[in-house]
Amino acid sequence: MEFYPAAMTDIDRICEITEQAKAQLKSMGLDQWQKGYPNREVWDGDIRRGAAYVGAEEGTVIGTYTFQTEPDASYCDIEGRWLSDKPYATIHRLCIHDDVKGRGAAGEFFAHAFTMAKNLGFASVRVDTHAGNTAMLRAVEKAGFVHCGTVTLREGIQAGDKREAFEKLL
């Protein structure tokens, strides 16, 4: 798989993949990503900041995520304990096209983010997800993340929502 920073030419495909993920979460009875987030405006901002990445196979984008290098406001307080208090990178909005789900693609996306974080000198990578998002929970476990506790989202339309938080030491 080839990874590269997302460009505006990728945004339609990114939004298509995001809508598939939203539909899957809704079919599971979850409220995650059901309030209009993430949307085209969010992805546009991520792309313009150079934080959105895509993975492609044979020239076709099959997934995307946001790689955040600044501290996440939602991670300041945790019901539990982080593994490290050193600088960390964060993965947000990871979603994979329906056609490739179940093939381990999420693990490849995590591995890409781990490499970027290591190269930038981060001690760890953090991620969060809904307690009922079984597919993502399996993916983070397979990628070697450790469950650290629960965080409350602080910003945007999801502010106040609880998420399970994970960290992987690099």
N, C-alpha and C positions, 0 to 999 in steps of 0.2 A: 504494500500500500504506500502511496505517496502522500505526504503531508505538506501543507503549505499555508501561509497566512491567507485567509479568505479575502477575496476581492469583491467589489460591487457586482461583478458579473456572476458571482456565485449566490447572490442574495435570494433569487427566486427559488433555487434548489434548496437552500438552507431553510427557507420558510416552508417549503413543501414537506421537508423532513420533520420540521418542528410541528406542523399540523398533524402529521402521522403520530408523533409522540403524544400530542395532546389527546388525540382520539383514543390511543391505547390506554392512557391514564384514566380517561373518562370511562372507558369500558370496564376498567378495574374498580370503578366506583370511587376513585380518588379525586380530591379537589385540587391536587397539584396541577399547576399550569392551566387552570380552568377559569381564570379571572382576566384573561386577555394578555397574559405574560407567558413566555416571551413572545414578542411580536416583531414585525418588520423594523419598527423604530429602534427597538433594543438591539437587533442584529446590525442595523445600520451604524449605530454608535460603536458597537464592538469592532466592526470592520474598520471604521474610521480611526479608532484608537490603536489598531493593529493587534487587538486581543482575540479576534475570532480566527479559528483554524478549521480547515477542512481536511478530510482524508478522502482520497480518490483511488479508484481501481479502474484501470484502462481508460483514464480520462473522465470518468463519471464520479461526481461527488457522492459518497455513500454515508457521510456523517459529518458532524461538526461539534465544536465545543469552544468555550471561552476560557482563555488562560489569563488569570488575573495575578499580577505581581505585587499589588499594593494590599495592605491588610484589609480584611473584610469586616465591616462594622458589625455584622451579625455574629461574628466569631469572638467578639470581645468578652461576652458572658456566655458561659456554657454550664448546663446542669450536668456536671461530670468534670472531666479533666483532659486537656490536650496532652499529647505525648511530649511535646516540646514547646518551649517559649521562644525559640529562635525564629528568625524570619522564614516565612512559608509562602508558597504559591498556592493558588486555588483553582480548581476546575469547576466551571459552572456550565449549565445548559448543554450537557453532553446528550446528543441524540443521534440515532443510527437509522438509516432508511429501513423500512419494513422488509425489503427484499434480502437484506443481509443479516437480519437479527438472528441470533442463535449460532453464529459462526465464530464468535470470539472477537468480533470487531471492536467492541468496547474496550477489551483488554489492550488492543493495539493502540487505541486512542490514549488510554492511560499511560502506556509505555512511552508514547511520544511526549506526553506532558511531563513525565518523570525525567526524561532526558533533557528537555528544555530547562526544567527547574534545576537539575544538577549543574548544567552548564552555566546557569546564572548564579550559582552559589547558594541556592536555597537549601535549608536543612530538611524540609519536608513539604508534602503536598496535602492539602485539605480538600474535602468535598462534603456536600450534604445532600440528603434526599428525604422524601416523604417516607414515613415508617411503613406504609403499605406498598411502596414501589418495589415489589419483590425482584423484578428484573435488575434494577440498579443495585439493590442490596446484594444480590448474587455477584454482580460484576465487580463491585468494590471489594467484596470479600476475596474473590479470585485474584484481584490485582494486589492484594496484600495490605489493604487498608485495615486499620484497627478502629473499632467503634469506641468513641470517646465520650459520647453523651448526646444531649439535646440542646439545640440552639433555637432562638426565636428570631425570625427574620425581622430586620429593622427598617428596611427601605422598600419603597415602591408599593405596588398594588397588593403584594403578598405580606406586607408588614403585619406582624403579630402571629403569623403562621409558624408552627413548630416543625423542625426538621431534625432528623438524626444526623449527627456529625461524625466524620471519620478523618483519620490522619494516617499518612504513611511516611515513615522516616526514610530518608534517602541515604 
